[in-house]
Amino acid sequence: NERFTTLFEKSAFAAALSKLPEGLFTNVNEAFVKAFGYTKEEIIGKRSSQLKINPDDALRKRFANELMNTGSISEREMTLYTKSGEPRTFICNLTLLEFQHDKYVLSTLQDVTDRRATEERLELLNRISELSRNANDLNRLMLAAVKEIGRHLKISRCLFNEVDLERNREIVLCDYFSGVPSVVGEHKLSEY
């Protein structure tokens, strides 16, 4: 029991212990506190749904059923939310434990948000690199690159333009747009 406590408290991964059937947090480690921005006192005795860490009722129910049937869930990626409401991507491992006739869930969580963002940026760069290898027309390449960047950033407009400060003009050569009209063409800079 002392070894478990030491491993739990000193783990580099966020760890939480929740008592079943209520799902109330009975303990969390410092990494959990740091990952989610709550104090230990704010967490103990609450459910993840009360803290809005995992507000998805359907997902929690699916996980609970799977955990009761298999005894553990490994390497499951999911989005959880910090105290400030920021979504973070975690790799989750859940294990059903029994202590003195009571059932608990041990959750260990690894925040992979930054790693996933880096992987997405690398995928974008690879797609643009592939486009450039196959491009024989600069305008088509720029249009394809603008579309990839716009989709990646999940924005309503991304464009490739030329600016002529002497004539107070901008020429939008191509744009990616979603839910807004295209702005391809010549515009006065003062219109912005």
DADA-V614486 format. One record per run of one state. SS is the DSSP state (h for helix, s for strand, l for the rest). FROM is the first residue (numbers start at 1). TO is the last residue. If there is no record, write none. Layout:
ss/from/to
SS/FROM/TO
SS/FROM/TO
This chain:
ss/from/to
l/1/1
h/2/10
l/11/13
s/14/19
l/20/23
s/24/28
l/29/29
h/30/36
l/37/39
h/40/43
l/44/56
h/57/70
l/71/71
s/72/81
l/82/86
s/87/99
l/100/101
s/102/111
l/112/112
h/113/134
l/135/137
h/138/153
l/154/156
s/157/164
l/165/168
s/169/177
l/178/184
s/185/188
h/189/191
l/192/192
